[in-house]
Amino acid sequence: MGSRASDLFLRNITLLLFLFVSIARSTSSKSKTFNVNYFGAVADGKRDNSKAFMEAWKEACFWRGKARVLIPKGTYLVGPISFIGPCRGVMVFKVQGVIRAPYGLAKVDEDSWIKFQYIDGLKIGGAGTFDGQGASAWPYNECSKNTQCRTLPVSIRFDFVNNATVQGINSINSKAFHINVFACKNLKFKSVTITAPHDSPNTDGIHIGNSNDITIFRSKIGTGDDCISLGPGSSNIYISRVTCGPGHGISVGSLGKYPNEEDVTGLTVRNCTFLGTTNGVRIKTWAPSPPSVAKNFSFESIFMDKVENPIIIDQQYCPTRTCSHESSSQVQIRDVNFINIWGTSRTKLAVDLSCSRGVPCRNIKLDRIYLPYHGGGISTSSCSNVDGISYGEQIPPSCIS
């Protein structure tokens, strides 16, 4: 074979190989839908569909490309169940129907109802609903009276999930927390609706711990506990355009309950609305407590409508009232801004900054606060162990000199 023919042959082989690889890549990168009904799920609200959901997830997770697990319209009884990665491609979990938890305390030994774990690249959406059937279990919640109580399961857990978006879903009537975020990075919640009655116990909307770069945007949360709460190890958390109520507000903490807790740093709460909540924006730490730091928080442009404790720092937090306050909290709170917060307070004490006598709060700023007492008369503020400054209009009059 001449050199020219040889070159032509090699060129053709190279072209064929290129085409083969391109076709293989194109095929593997195509999206595919895995409908749970095709795996035997039945939307009658009675039959346990856990096996069908798991088989759909496993095949989708193995697909080399964009995989969509589809839950069509209807009511599917499921759980407890764990959706575990890592997966070969981006995973989409599209909920069009209702996913319903087991009734009462069935299988309550699990710490959660639905888990998403060890996934990089996850999208949850579809405007469907996660129904925790919490009313069937709330009467058994005794944690406010018994420190050795049995904790009820979280509705949805995200553990070690990175680069994920949760958009447009509804979570109703969780048995305990609606959503728990642990050891996650770059997780976004958009247009999420979370609801439970105002007297439902321990039904926090979204709880974040040991996670960073978490965004909660344009959502409505109304529960019997904190709308959003931040635990130790939370950093770079951004919350915007969230409507909270009923509930206990947006809280940092409680912090300092356990040894060796990681610091909480970098929180922005902006353009939010609080409607008749027990608290507005709150930082709470146990006393006594081991040392840690909570810093770089900004609460900006927030409207409070008849909120009981609009602005509060509580460094003697003790919900069971059995704590000894002989020693103070060792959680250092510093660099906290309360800016342009207005509306009405349901109590006369609208601003309550009760910091630790052992490690006083540092660099606390009150800037343009307008929180008159809803019942008429003058609202008040109270400060203890606070170093800071105030600017602009202050109603109630600032307690920071």
Secondary structure, DSSP 4 states (H G I P E B T S, - for coil): --HHHHHHHHHHHHHHHHHHHHHHHHHHHS-EEEEGGGGT---EEEEE-HHHHHHHHHHHHHSSS-EEEEE-SSEEE--SEEEE---SS-EEEEE-SEEEPPSTTTTTTSSEEEEEEEEEEEEEESS-EEE--GGGTGGG--TTT-TTPPPPPEEEEEEEEEEEEEES-EEE--SS-SEEEES-EEEEEES-EEE--TT-TT--SEEEES-EEEEEEEEEEE-SS-SEEE-TT-EEEEEEEEEE-SSS-EEEEEE-SSTTPPPEEEEEEES-EEES-SEEEEEEEESS---EEEEEEEEEEEEEEEESEEEEEEEEE-TTS----SS---EEEEEEEEEEEEEEESSSEEEEEE--SSS-EEEEEEEEEE--BTTSS--EEEEESEEEEEEEEEESPPS--
